[in-house]
Amino acid sequence: MEVFSVSQINKYIKGLMDGDNILRDVTVSGEISNFKRHSSGHYYFSIKDQGSALSAAMFKWQNRTLHFLPENGMRGVGQGG
């Protein structure tokens, strides 16, 4: 069994995402859950549907363009890659 570091796995996944036309610039819709507003200004949350959830982060420089504060239970569309 081969053991990988976190950095190795992240680099591998980034390579997969960068090489895939869908994942490179993906847009996802779902419900916001586990929303946390960090003291740094970053937002951390999950976006989920009935069957699964994705962990997400929205960084301070991105948050400045929002005209609302996200809340648990809100439906939303997120874009990232």
ABEGO torsion letter per residue (X at the ends): XBBBBAAAAAAAAAAAAAABAAAABBBBBEBBBGBBBBAAGBBBBBBBBAABBBBBBBBAAAAAABABBBBBGBBBBBBBX
